[in-house]
Amino acid sequence: MKFIQLLFLLFSLVMFGQKNKKGLDVVSNIEAKVIAMKPVGNNSLSKDLQPFYGFAFGGNLMTPINFGIGADFSMLFSNVVFGRQNLYGNIGSPKLTIIDVFLSHRENISEDFKIEEMAGFSYYSQSNLYIDQGQAKNKNSGLGFNVGGKALYILDPEGYQAVFVAGKVNYYLNNVYNENPEIQNYYNRSTFLSLSLGYRFNF
């Protein structure tokens, strides 16, 4: 977790600087988006839960050579599938927090249309309230990686504003342990497919 905090600190320090000491232009941007995410595979998040929905905020730094670095903070919510409560356990519906840090590459298709590819690492935190213990929480966390792509459409002649659609694949591995490997794998890992719509402001 300290490594992720350090990355965010470095990202924040650089984000507000438009040029480095050599005068290399660095374009900064911030984003807001809504997300729909579906876990897939033979695991608890896929079988016992409905799709996740939520929102995210993020930012990117892009250099003139069309390579950059970015980070996203996402918060998503789901519900237990009806009839799967006993398998899921004596806990309520989950809240999932994801921090993605990634490298990106941009393809300029035209003045108004751009494509970005992304790949990086993720930190996950899942929390559920125990049904019969008031505000007591069950928490799991883990690490993973992400790959994805983004299609952007520029809204204004100056290039400050853009809308985008993005797709991403996240692989998730948490810290659940069980002596039975099949049970451990069922609760310990998942793959997420997500689709998001968002707004970007460049500065």
C-alpha positions in Angstrom: 0.0 0.0 0.0 2.9 2.4 0.7 4.2 1.8 -2.8 0.8 2.9 -4.2 0.7 6.0 -2.0 4.2 6.9 -3.2 3.1 6.6 -6.8 0.1 8.9 -6.2 2.4 11.5 -4.5 4.7 11.5 -7.4 1.8 11.7 -9.8 0.3 14.7 -7.9 3.6 16.5 -7.9 4.1 16.1 -11.7 0.5 16.6 -12.7 0.5 20.4 -12.2 3.7 21.0 -14.1 3.1 21.6 -17.8 6.8 21.5 -18.7 9.9 19.9 -17.4 13.3 21.6 -17.1 14.2 20.9 -20.7 11.0 22.5 -21.9 9.3 19.2 -23.0 5.6 19.9 -23.2 3.6 17.5 -20.9 -0.2 17.5 -21.4 -2.1 16.8 -18.2 -5.7 15.8 -17.9 -8.4 14.8 -15.4 -11.3 12.4 -16.0 -14.6 11.4 -14.6 -16.5 8.3 -15.8 -19.3 5.8 -15.0 -18.4 2.1 -15.1 -20.2 -1.2 -15.6 -18.1 -4.2 -14.7 -18.8 -7.9 -15.0 -16.7 -10.6 -13.2 -16.2 -13.7 -15.4 -15.0 -17.3 -14.7 -15.8 -19.9 -12.1 -15.5 -17.8 -9.0 -17.6 -16.2 -6.3 -17.6 -12.7 -7.7 -18.9 -14.1 -11.0 -21.4 -16.7 -9.8 -22.7 -15.2 -6.6 -22.9 -11.5 -7.5 -24.6 -9.3 -10.0 -22.6 -7.0 -12.2 -20.9 -4.1 -10.5 -21.8 -0.5 -11.3 -20.0 2.7 -10.1 -17.9 5.7 -10.9 -14.2 6.7 -11.2 -11.9 9.7 -11.2 -8.5 9.7 -12.7 -5.7 11.6 -14.5 -3.0 11.2 -17.1 0.3 12.8 -18.1 1.0 12.5 -21.8 4.3 13.5 -23.5 4.8 14.7 -27.2 6.0 11.2 -28.1 2.6 9.9 -27.2 3.6 7.8 -24.1 2.3 8.6 -20.7 1.4 7.5 -17.2 -2.0 7.5 -15.5 -4.0 6.5 -12.4 -7.7 5.8 -11.7 -9.6 5.6 -8.5 -12.8 3.6 -8.9 -15.7 2.7 -6.5 -18.2 0.1 -7.5 -21.2 -1.6 -6.0 -23.1 -4.9 -6.5 -25.8 -7.1 -5.0 -25.9 -10.8 -4.2 -27.7 -13.0 -6.8 -31.0 -14.2 -5.4 -30.7 -17.8 -4.2 -26.9 -17.5 -3.7 -26.9 -16.0 -0.3 -25.9 -19.2 1.5 -22.9 -19.7 -0.8 -21.8 -16.1 -0.6 -21.9 -16.1 3.2 -23.4 -14.2 6.1 -22.4 -10.8 4.6 -24.2 -8.1 2.7 -23.6 -6.8 -0.8 -20.0 -5.7 -1.5 -18.3 -2.4 -2.2 -15.2 -2.7 -4.4 -12.5 0.0 -4.4 -9.9 -0.2 -7.2 -6.8 1.9 -7.7 -5.2 1.4 -11.2 -1.8 2.7 -12.1 -0.9 2.3 -15.8 1.3 3.3 -18.7 -0.5 4.5 -21.8 0.2 5.0 -25.5 -1.8 7.3 -27.9 -2.6 6.8 -31.5 -3.7 10.1 -33.3 -6.2 8.8 -35.9 -7.3 12.4 -36.8 -7.5 15.8 -35.2 -10.8 14.9 -33.5 -10.4 11.2 -32.9 -7.7 9.4 -30.8 -7.0 5.9 -29.5 -5.1 5.1 -26.3 -3.8 1.7 -25.1 -3.2 1.0 -21.4 -1.5 -1.6 -19.2 -0.6 -1.5 -15.6 -1.2 -2.8 -12.0 -4.1 -2.6 -9.7 -4.9 -2.6 -6.0 -8.3 -4.0 -4.8 -10.2 -3.6 -1.6 -13.5 -5.3 -1.1 -15.7 -4.7 2.0 -19.0 -6.2 3.1 -21.1 -5.5 6.2 -21.9 -8.6 8.4 -25.6 -9.1 8.3 -26.0 -9.9 12.0 -23.2 -7.8 13.5 -24.3 -4.2 13.1 -21.6 -2.1 11.4 -18.9 -4.8 11.6 -17.2 -5.3 8.2 -15.5 -8.1 6.4 -12.6 -6.8 4.3 -10.4 -8.4 1.7 -7.7 -6.8 -0.4 -5.3 -7.9 -3.2 -3.3 -7.0 -6.2 -3.7 -7.6 -9.9 -3.0 -6.2 -13.4 -5.0 -4.4 -16.0 -5.0 -3.9 -19.8 -7.4 -1.9 -21.9 -8.1 0.7 -24.5 -9.9 4.0 -24.9 -11.4 5.9 -27.8 -11.6 9.7 -27.4 -13.5 12.3 -29.4 -12.3 15.9 -29.0 -15.2 18.4 -28.4 -13.6 21.8 -29.0 -11.1 23.3 -31.5 -8.6 24.0 -28.7 -8.6 20.3 -27.6 -9.3 21.0 -24.0 -12.4 18.8 -23.7 -13.1 15.2 -24.8 -15.6 12.4 -24.3 -14.5 8.8 -24.4 -15.5 5.1 -24.2 -13.1 2.7 -22.6 -12.9 -1.1 -22.2 -10.6 -2.8 -19.7 -9.7 -6.3 -18.4 -8.6 -6.6 -14.8 -7.3 -9.7 -13.2 -7.8 -9.9 -9.4 -6.1 -12.1 -6.8 -6.9 -11.5 -3.1 -5.7 -12.9 0.2 -8.5 -15.5 0.9 -6.9 -18.8 2.2 -8.4 -22.3 2.4 -6.8 -25.7 2.7 -8.9 -26.9 -0.2 -7.4 -25.5 -3.4 -10.7 -25.5 -5.3 -12.4 -23.6 -2.6 -9.5 -21.1 -2.3 -9.5 -20.5 -6.1 -13.3 -20.0 -6.1 -13.0 -17.1 -3.5 -9.5 -15.9 -4.3 -9.4 -14.7 -7.9 -11.5 -13.3 -10.7 -11.3 -11.6 -14.0 -13.3 -8.4 -14.6 -14.5 -7.0 -17.9 -15.5 -3.4 -17.8 -17.0 -0.7 -20.0 -17.0 3.0 -19.1 -18.2 6.3 -20.5 -16.5 9.5 -19.4 -15.4 13.1 -19.8 -11.8 14.4 -20.0 -10.5 17.9 -19.5 -6.9 18.7 -20.7 -4.8 21.5 -19.2 
